[in-house]
Amino acid sequence: MINATAWFLLCTALVAPTSEQRHIDAVQIFYCDFSENDVNFDKWPDEWRRTYGPNMPHYVEVEMQDDETAIKGRCLTAKLNGGGALISSPSVAISDNFGYVVEARIRGQGSQHSRAQVRIEFCDENRNVLESTSSDWYQNTDGWQKIHIGPVNVTHPDVRVAIVTMAVEEGGHVDLQGSFSLDDIWLARLPRMYVHTNSPFNVYDDPKNVVVTCELSGIREQDPFIHFELLDASSHKLDGNTIQLAGKLIHEKLSKSSEFIDSSVERPAGYAGATSWQPPIKQYGFYRVKVSMQTARGTLKDHMISIAVVPPMQTASRGEFGWSLAGDDIPLSFEQLNLLLPRTGISWVKLPVWYGESEAERGEQLVLFTEQLAAKDIDVVGVLDHPPEDLDFFGKEIPADASIADLLSNVDSSVWLPSLDGVLTRLSLRVRWWQLGVDSDTSYAHFPNAEKEVRELREKLFRFGQDVSLGLGWPWLEAVPTERRATWDFQQLSASPPLTGDELATYLDLPPRKGVARWTLVEPLPRSDYDLETRTHDLMQQMISAKIHGATTIFAAKPFDDEVGLMSDTGTPSDLLLPWRTAASLLSGTRYIGSLQLPGGSENRLFEDKHGTVLMVVWNRQPRQETLNLGDNIQVVDVWGRSTTPLIKNNRHVLDVTSLPKFVTGMNAAITKMRLGSRFIETNIPSVFEMSHPNSIELYNAFEQGIGGTARIVGPEGWQIVPDRIDFKLAAGEKAKRPFHITLPFDAISGETPLRVDFEVNAEKPYHFSVYRTLNVGDKDIELELTTRLSDDGILVVEQRMLNRDSKPVDFKCFLYAPGSERRRQRMQVFQLTNNWDIKTYNYSHGEDLLGEELLLRVEELGGERRVLNHRAIVEE
């Protein structure tokens, strides 16, 4: 039998807004607009409950009241009177076959300190809350505020009913005036879609092993179509497949504690089924799989999961890169982390290790986990942060934001030391690195006489003579007293907001504190604010800067984070996992040796490992090709870990360089170092034409044996370089200088000018390669700029700016040449040029005809050295 109240509520639900107006595939299971559900006319909704307790007194009035702005003219209102309130709907039977969604309207008026929110609470048979999901908190709203919660999937096996609750909380001060009102509560069930792979964290080393499974329950149609789409990192579709699901009818037994429908009823709950797809992934990389259910009514549900397929890569056993899991929610078990972490290119991991007496099982797991990681060459850093819940701090609750200095140095050690003794005794033989507080906790950096305090703390913690290294958090922006000896071994440096790659380089170049290692954090840009290319480039720059400028250890901050993490909150890969892994694996254990000047001007950094193998990281904001001989076994690895062999043209490798860094492996170490060691002694050529200018080239033999060969210096057309062939013989490790002369032609362009040096070297075999350098033509004391703009009346305005950094004033005559025989050269004269900008302006009619053309400016010195500067510029609007 259905009781009278339940039948009345059911009838009320029938006249409520239909589920199709709310959600295309929802089935309404509860609705209340407070219009008719008051059988006994007591201004309290039938079957609703109110909870009383501390801060929720009886004298806070809660009742239904007439309100013309409510959906049906009535709402439930809590009138603030110095307290809060907790109001709950009737319990509604639910099943784990479905997801659930709640919609409601809330209004806050006249509150200065109090706030309210709506929750959906999932409870057992006795209404004990096992899971809950909440809306935002609201204070004063501009009229009614629509709230949407869900879809929410139930995970606890003992959940039987759902309850919709409005919670009103008082603030730091009580409100005697104001109110919160609730209206239009709608609870519905949705078909539940669960999409997963055959990996606990969706990271694979073989693309053939990937299987995606879609499980559905509570669907209305028996045989819907399930559509799978494979997307790349940029969300471009690569492949897809559609499979018709063979659903089976399912039933649900209603909960005895349901106050809405008689519990004796067993009713059909729709259909359920599962299907799987093996996406045709052909290469390593980051992918997404979109899964959607399609019925006669269209696409009703879709779900997206991320997958990373990682290539095999060797990580140095003592690398610098790690993950910091301190202060971060860890969605994976120790067993799952043991499988994941060795695949991420790390050699370090930070873990919170302070557990209590009631967590003996966690202690056993930590011991086993540290042993498993040690066997895989991953060092564990034990982080002492928030104490366990069973630790009694004089009966007081420990604030969530309490710093480690507050806990360990402002509380008597007899309170917390016994709890830590067991942790340190069990782990200190396996964990050699210990950190006080999470990475952002810099409380000891501001502690009076921190050296003395940490020394005494160290003696208490490790009084049994354990051989450990102790560290603490330190802000980047705080000056480090380098003259004082520290009592800690490392500083975990951090900043808010996080530093960029350039800022990291600047701070790391400051003198370190003696005897203290500097650990730094890599913190990606927020996913919601930047595109993938920008975030990837920034991540690479942070990692490279920290590596080049001497960070001892480099940790990824918050690796499990939807916004800035390498993994998601739920433990699946983000689009930055592979770029991190590629860079960490290839850079670990290497040392920075410099950068090359490439013919196309691309930026690059060179690293050498302990075996003498050289790696180049190369990128360019503007995509271009770099062509040069790099060695015999060259491979190019992109940020996704995919390796290719570059094309060879005229015995030179052709590198396709993009804004995302690429890693060039297998470079010949001797050739690379010979390139680095070759330089012009004089880098500036006076702009005096048809006169011989002496210079020298310094050569360095980086081979492990004596070499002989020739070097030919190739300059721009018209340059005379004598001799045109420079012979040399060098012992292993020897440096030598060889002279040459340059004569500039009359029309040589001023400024940075590229030259190429072609080498033929005879070592254990012949080598042919080129070195690229620049010489500055002109006078380093004279600055010359030329800009163009088109005026509204079509006149091309050319502005010339000159500056003399020498103390001696000088005069120049200037000639500007524009293309076309009908345009005569224009002439200006500069008198007594000093360390102040001199500005001259030239005008050309019909300036639009010159757009995109090249102008030539020739500046000749009057008297003195008779220097000549030739400058070219392209006409722009």
N, C-alpha and C positions, 0 to 999 in steps of 0.2 A: 504493500500500500504506500502511496505517496501522501505524506501528511498535508494538512491544509495550508500551512505556511509555505511549504515547499511548492505546492501546486500554485499558490498565488504568485510566488516569485517566478515560477516557470511561465505563467501567463504574462507577467510583466516583461520577461525577456522576449516574448514573441512580438511585442509592439515596439521593442527597441530598434535602433538603427541596425540594418542587416549587416552580417559579417562581410558581405561583398563590398559594402561601402567602406569598410575598414581595411580589409585585406583580402586579396583575391582568392586565397585558398584556406581561409580561417573558418573554424566552426565555433560559434559562440557557446560558451559553457556557463557564463554568468554575466548579468548586466544589472546595474542599479542606477536610477536617476533620482531616487528619493521622492518620487511623485505619489506613489500609492502604497509603498510597503511599510505602513504603520497601522496594523490591524487594531491595536488597542489605543490608538490616539494619544500616545505618551511622548510624542515628538522624538522618539528614538527608533531608528530603522530596525525592523524585525530581524532576528537572528544575528545582528551585529553585536560585537563585544567591545568592551573598553577595559584597559588594563590600568590599575592604580599602583602607585609605589612612590619611591623617592623622586622628587621633582615632577610627579604626575598626580597632583592632589585632586580630591573630590570637588573642591570649590571652583575648579576651572570648568565652566559650563560648556557642555557639548550637546547640541540638539539640532534637529531639522528645523529650518525656517524658510518662510516664503522669500523668494528672490526672483524678480522678473527677468534677470539676466541668466538664470540657470536654464538648462535644457528644457525641463518640464515645469519650471517655476518654483522649484524647491531644491535646497542643497543642505548638506550637513556642515555645521559651522562650530569650530572651537573658539571660544572667546577668551583671549589672554587675560589672566588675572593673577600674575605672579607665579605661573607654573607652566608645565607642559602637558601633553596628552598623547595617548596611544590608542588608536581606534582601528578595529579589525573587522573585515567582512566575514560573512559565513564561510565555512570551509567548503571547498569544492573538490570532489574526487578527481584525481589526475592519474596519468600513466606515463611511464618512461617511453612509451611508443611515440610520444608527441613532443614538439616544442610548444612553448607558451608565450603569449604576448598580452600585455596589459596597456590599455589606454585610459586616461582619466583627465579631469580638469581640476586645477588647483588655483586658489586665489589668496593672496596675502594682502592685508590692509592694516596700516597703522602700526606695524611692528618696527621697533628700533633695534632690538637685540635678538629676538627669537627667530627661529627658522623652522621650515617644515619640508618633508619629502614624502613621496609615495614609494612603497616597496611591494614586491611580490615575494611572499615567504613560502617555502616548500617545507612541509612538516610531516612528522610521522603520525601514527594513529592517535597519539596523545597530544597533538598540536605542538610538539617540541620542534623548534626551527632547526632544520638541518642544512638548508641552503637558502640564500636570498639574493635578490638583485634590486638595486635602488635607483631611483631617479636622482637628479641633481637636487641640492638644497635650494629652497626658495625663501625669500623674505617678503618684500613688498613687490607685488606684480602689477603690471599695467592691465588691469582687468583679469580675465581668466587666462591661465597659462595651460596649453595642451601638453600632456606628458605621454611619452611613448617608452615602454620598457620591453626589451626583447627583440627577436625571439630568444627564449632561454630554454636550454635543454637540461633536463634533470639528470644528475649523475649519481646521486647517493641512492643506494639500493633500498633504503627504508622509507623513502618519501612516498606518502600516500595522498596528501591533500595539499591544496594551494590556498593561501589567504592573501587578500589585498589589504594593506595597512597604510594609514596615514600617521606619521610620527611628527609631533610638534615638540621641539626642544627649546628651552630657555637659553639665552646667551649668557655673557659674562655678567649682565645686569638683568633684572626681571622687567617684564613689560606688564603694566597694569591695564593698558589699553591695546586695542588691535585684535585681529582675528585671522584665522585660516579656514577656508571653506573648501569642500570636496564635492565633486559632481561628475556625472557621466562616466561611471566606472564600467569598463568593458574588459572581460577576461575571455580569451579564446585560445583554442588549441590549433596548432599547425602541423602538417605532416613533418615528421622529423627526418632530416637528411644528415647522414654521418658519412663523410668522405675521408678516407685514410689510405695510407700506403702500407706496404709490407715492411717498412722501417719505422722504428719508434721516433726518429727525428728527421726522416726524409733526406738523408745524406747518403749517397751511393758512390761506390768506386767503379761500378760497371753499369752502363746504361741499359743493358739487357735484363738487369734484375729488377727494374722498376715496374711495380704493379699498383694501379690505383683502383680502389674498391669503393663503390657507392652503396650504402645501405639505407633503405627507405622504410618507414613505418607510418601507419596512419594515413596513407594516401587514399583518395576517394576512388580513383580509377585503378582497375586491377592490372592493366598492362600499359603503363605510360612508357614513353621513350626517354631514355637517359642519353644525353648528348655530352660527349667528352671533347674538349679542345686543348691542344698543346700549344702553349704560348712561349715566346722567348723572353729574355730579360726586359725587352722594350715593349712587351705585350703584343707583339706581332704574331698572328696565327701561323703555326707551322704545319699542323695536321689536326685531324679530328675523326671521330667515329660516333655513330649512333646505334644504341642497342635497346631492343624492346625488353622491358622487365616483365618477368612472369611472376606476378604478385600472388600471395596467398592471403586468404581471409583470416583476420585475427580478432580476438575478443578480449575485452577487459573486464575484470571484476571490480566493481566500484567499492571504494573504501567504506568501512563501517563508520568512520568518523565524519563522513560527508554530511553537512547540514542542508544540502541542496536537493539531493535525490536519494531515494531509499536505497540502502546498501545491498538489498537482496537482489538487485537487478544486475544481470550480466548482459552487456550489449555489444553489438559489433563495433569494432574500432577501426574499420577500414582494412586496407591491404598492406602487406609488407613483403619485401624482397630485397635481393642484393645482386649486383653484377660488377664485373671487374674489366679493366682495360689495361693493356700493356702499351704505353705510348711509344711510338717509333723514334726514340731519341737516338741520334746518330753520332753525336759528339759530346765531349764534356762541356759543362756550362750550367747556368742557372735557368730554370724553367718554371712555368706555372701551368697547372692543369685546372681548367674551368669545367665544372660539372653542373649540368642543369637538367631539370625534369620538365619534359614537354608533354602536354596533354591537349585535348581538343580545345581547351580554353586558352592555350598559349603556354609560354614559359612561366611556370609557377614558382620554381625555386632554383637558385644557383649557389654554387659554393666554389671557392678558389683555394687551392693548396699550392705551396711552393716546394720545389725539388732542386737539390744541388747534386750534380754528378761530378765528382772530383777526380782529376787525373792523378796517377801515382807521382809523388814528389818526395825527395829525400830532404828531411829537415836536420840541420846540424844538432848534434847531441847536446851542445851547450849554447843554444841560441838565445837571443835577447827577448823574444816575443812571447806574450802570455795573455791569458784572460783573467780579469778580476771578477770573481763571483761574490765578492764581499759587498754587502749592502744591496744586493740584487736578488729578486725572487728567482729561484732556480726551478724551472718546470720539469726537469728530468731527474730521474733517480741516479744514485751513484753508479749503478750497473749500466745505465744508459750513457752517462757521462764518460765512463770508462771506454765505451765504444766510440763515442763522438770525438772527444778531445784529441786523440792521436791523429785524427784526420784533418785537423784545423791548422796545422803548421805551427803549433805552440810548443814551448819548452818549459813554461811556467803556468801555474794556476793558483789563484788566491781563493781560499775557502774560509767561511766562518766556522770555527771549531769549538766554540764555547758551548758545551752541552751540560745538562744537569743530571742529577742522580736518577731521575725518572726516565732518562733517555739512554739507558745502557746499550740498547740496540743500536742507536746512532753512533755511540762510541766504537762499537765493533765494526760498523760499516766504514767509519772514517779510517780506522787502522787498516782494514783490507783495501780501501780505496787508495790510500797513500802508497801502499806497497805495490798495487797494480800500476799506478802511474810511474813510480820509480823504475819499474821494470821496462817502461816505455820511454825512459829518459825525460820525464816531465817532473819538475820540482814543484812541491806544494809549499805555499806560503800560508801559514796558519794565522788567521785574523781573529784577534780578541776584540769583540765588539759588544753587542748587547748581551747581557747575561741571560741565563735560562729562566724560564717562568717560575721554576720551583725554588729559586734563590730568594731568601727572605731578607729584604732591605728594611728591617725594623717595621714590617707590616705595611710599608709604603709602596705604591705602584711606581715603577721606574718610568719616567717620561720616555716616549719613543724617540725624542730628539736629544736625549742625554748624551753628552760627549764622553769619550773614553777617559779624559782627565777628570771629569765629574765623578765617574764611577770608581776609578782606581786611586786617585790622589786626594779626593775630598771625602772619601768614606773609609772608615777604619778597615785595614786589610784583613782583620779577623772575620769580617763579614763575607768577603768574596774570595779570599785566598784558598780556603778549603775546597771550594767548588772548582777552582782552577787547578789545584794540585793533581787531581785525577786526570784531567785533560793533558797537562804538561807531562806527567809521568808516562802516560800511554803513547803520546805522540812525539815527544822530543827526540826519541831515538830515530824516528823516521822523518820528522819535519825539522829542518835546520833553519828555516827562515820564519820569523814571527813579526807580525805588524800590529801595533796598538791602534785600534779604531779602523773604520772604513777609510777609503781613499780620500774622501772629502772632509774627514774629521782632522782638522789642524789645531785642535785644542792645545796640544803640548807646545806648539810653536809660539803660542801667546802666554805660556805658563811662566810665572816668575821663577827664575833660576831653573830652567828646564833640565840643564845638564845634571844638576844634583838630584833632582826629582827622578829622572829616568834611571840614573845610576842606582839609586836606592830601590826603585821598582824592579830593576833588572836583578838585583841581588835577592829580592823576595821571590820573584817568579822562577829563577833558575838557580836556586841556592844549592842544588845538588851537583853543580859543575857541568851542566849540559853545554856542549859546544854548539852554540846557536848564534845566529845573527838577528839583531833586533832593529826594527825600523818604526817610523811614525810618519803621519801626514804632515806636509809642509806646503804653505801657499807659494806659488811662483812669485807673486808680487811682493813678498816679504824679503827684506835684505837679510842675507845670510852672514853671520859674524864668522868670517873665515879664520880669524886669528884664534878663536876659542876652540879647544878640543871637544868634540862631541862625545857623548856616552852612548850613542846609538850608531848603527852600522850603515843604515840607508835611510833616505828620505823619499817618501812617495809624494811627488810634486803634483799639484793640481791648481786649477784656476776656474773661476766662474765669472763670465762665460768662458768656455774652453778656448785655448789658444789655437791660432792657425799654425800652419807649418812654418811660415816665416817668423812668427812670434816665438815658437818653440826654438828655432835656430838662434834667435837673438838672446833668449834667456840661457840656453845651454852654453853659449859662448862666454858667459860670465864665469869668473873663477869659482870652482867648486869648493866646498868646505873640505878641509883636509881629512882624509880617511873616511869620508862618507860617500857612499855610492848614490847616484841620482837616478831614481826611477821616475818614469814619466807615463802619462796616460794619452792614449789616442782616442778621441771622441768624435765620431762622425757627425755630420750635419743632420738636422731633423729631416725626416722623410717627407713630412707634410709641407715643407717650405722650399725644398730644392729638388731638381730632377736627378735622375740616376747618374748621368754623366758628371754633373757638378759634384755630387756627393762622392763618387768614386775617385775623381781627381783630387779632391780635398783629402780623402783618406790616404791616398798614396803619398801626397805631399807631407802629411803629418808623419807617416811611418818613415819616409826617406829622411826628413829633416832630423827626427829623433835619432835615427841611425847614424847619420853623418856627423852630428854635433855631439856625440859622445854619451847619450843616455845609456846607462848600464843595463837597464831592463825596460821594456816597452809593453805596457798592458793595454788591451782593449777594455775601455770602461763600459759597464752595463751591456755585456754581449747579448743578454736576453731581454730585448726591449723593442717593441713594435716601432718606435719612433726613431731611435738612434742605434739600434743593436745590429749585430751580425747575425743574430737569430731572432725569432719572434718571441712574444710573451709566452706562447704555448710550446716553444721548443722546436720549431721548424726553421729552415734556413731563410735568411733574408737575402736581398740582392747584393749585399756587400760581403757575404761570407767568402765567396770565391776570390774577389780582389784581395781581401785580407790574407787568405790562405796562400795565394800565389806569391804575394810580396813577402810574407813572413817566412815561407819555406825557402825562397830563393835568396833572401838577404841574410838569413840567420847565419851567424858565425863568419860573416865576411867583414872586410875593412874597406873603408872608403879610400880611393887612391887618386881621385880627381875627375875631370871631365874633358872631353874632346871638343875641338872646334870642328863641326861637321859642315860639309859644303852647303847644305840647305839651311843652316842656322838653327837646327833643332836642339832643344835643351837635352842634356843627358848627364848621368852620374855613373861613375865606374866603381865597381867593387871587386875585391879579390878574396878568394877563400884560402884556407890554410894549405890547400894543395896547389896554389898558384893559378887556379882557374879564374878568368876574368869575366865579369857580367856587366852589361851596360843596360841601364834603364833610360829609355828615350821617349820624348813626347814633343808635341808642337801644337800650339793653339790652332794653327792653320794646317790642315792635312797636306802633306807633301811627301815626296820620295827623297831618301838619302841614298847615294850611291858611292860605295867605297869598299875596299878589300878588308875583311875583318878576320879571316882565318879559314881553316879547312872544315870545321865541324859546326857551322853556325846553325842555331835554331832560334826562332822568334816565338816567344810565349806571350799571349795576351793576358789581360787581367783575369779572364775566366779560366786560365790554365791550359788553353789550347795551344799546342805547339805546331809550327809550320816551318818548312825549309824555304828561305827566301830565294827569289829568282837570282840568277847570275847573268850579268850583262858585261861583256868585255872584261872578264875576269874580276868583276866587282859585284858585290852583293847589293841588291836593290831592296831597301827597307821602306815599307809603307808606314809612315809615321802619322799618328793621329793625336787628338787631344788626350786620349786615355793612354797612360804609359804602357810601353811594351818592354819586355825583358829579352835582351839578346844574349844568349848563352854560347859557350864554346869559343869565345874570342881568343886569338893568339896573344898570350901574355907578353911575349917579347916585343911583338910589333906594337901592341897597345902602349907599352911603357916607352918604347922608342918614340912613338908619336907624342906622348906626354913630355918627353925630355928634349924634344927638338924645338928651338925657339930662335927668333931673330933678336940679336943683342940690342939693336936700335929699333924701336917700334914707331918712330916718327920720322918722316922725310920732309925736309923743308920744301915749300912750294916754289922752288927756284928751278925753272925748266932748262933743259939742254945743258945741264951741268952734272958732273958725276958726283954721286953721294955715296961715301963708303959705309959699309955695314958688315956684319958677320952673322953666320948661323952657327948655333951651338948644337952639336950632335951627341947622342948618348947611346952606347951599346948596351941594350937590356938583355942580350942573349947570354947564355952561359958559356960561350966560346968566343974566340976572336972572329971578327967579321971584316969584310971589305966590300966596297961598292961605290956607287955614285949617287949624287943628289942633283936634280935639275930643278931650279926655281923658275916657275912659270907665272908671269905677271900679266896684266891686261894688255890688249893690243897696243903696240907702239912703245911699250916700255923696253928699254935696253938693259939687260942684266948680264954682267960680265964677272967671272966666266960663266958660260952657259952650261958647264958641267963641272961639278965639284967632286973630286975623288977623295976617298977616305979609307983608312984602315984603323980599326979600333980593337983594343983588347977587351975582354969581358969586363963590364962595369965601367969602362973608360968614357970620359967626356972630352970633347975637343971642339975648338972653334975654327971655322974656315971662312976667310974673307971673301967678299964680293962687292961689286959696285952697281948702283942703279942710276940711270939717266932717264928723267921723265920727259915725255913729249909735251909740246906746247899746249895741247888741249887736255892734259891729264885732269881728271875730276878730283876735287878736294874731298877730304873726309876719309872714313874707314874704307879701305880697299882690300878685297880678298886676293890672296896669292896661294898657289899650290906648289908643294915640293914633292916631286916624284922620286921615290927611292927605288934603287935596285940593290939588293943586299944579298951577299953570298955568305950563308952560314952553313948549317948541315945540309941545306938545299937552297936554291934561289928563292928569293921573296921579292914581290913587286907590290908596292903600296904607296899611298899618297898621304901627305900631311897638309892640313889647311891652317893658314895663319892670315892675319890682317896687318897692314901697315897704315898708319894715319898720314895722309898726304895733306900738307898744310902746316900751319903754325898752331901749336897747342894754346898759344895766348890769344888767338883771334877766334871769336865765335861768330858764325854767320847763319842767319835763318831767312827763309823766303816763304811767304804764305800768299795765297790768292783767294779772292772772293768776287762774286758777281753782284754788282749793285742793281737796284731796282730799275734803273734806266739802261741796263745792258752794258755798262762800262765794267771791264775787268780791272780790278784794283789789285796790284801786286805790291806787297809790303816787304821791304828789306830791313832787317835788324842786324846791327853789328855791335860787337863789344870787344874791347882790348883789355886783357888782364895784365899786360905788361905795364910797368910804371912809366914808360917812355911814350908820349903821344905820337901818333903816326897818321899820315894822310893817304887816302886811296882815291882812285878814280874807278867808277863802276860802269859797266856796259851790260845792258839787258837785251838779249836777242830772242825774238819770237819767230816761230816758223812762218813762212810765206814771204815771197819777195816784195810784196807791197807794204810790209810792215818794217819800218826802219828801226835800227837799234836805238835804244834810249840810253841817255847818259846822265849820271849823277856824280857828285864829288863829295867825299867825306873828309872833313877837316879836323885835325887834332883829336883823333879817336882815343878815348880813355876808357876807364872802367865804368862807363855809363852807356846805356843802350842808345845808339844812334839809329833813327828811323827815317827811311826814305820811301817815297811812294811813287809808283809808276802806274799810268793809266793807258788802257787800250780800248778803243771803241769796238763795237760788235764783238764783245767779249765772248758771247756764246759760241762763236766759231772756233775759239781756242780751247774749249773744254776738252780735257783728255790729252791735249798736246803737251810737248815738253818745252820748257823755257831754259835758256842758258844764261847764267849770270857770271860775268868775268870781272874780278876785282883785282886791280893792279896797284901795287904800292908805289907811291911817289917818293923817290929818293931812298935813302937807307939801303935795305937788303934787296929792294925791288922784288918782293914776293908777289906771287900771282895765285889767286884762289879761283878755281872754276867750280861752279855749283849748278846743279840741274834740279828742276822741280816740275812736277806734273800739275797742270792747271785743274783746279777743283772749284766747285761753286762756293 
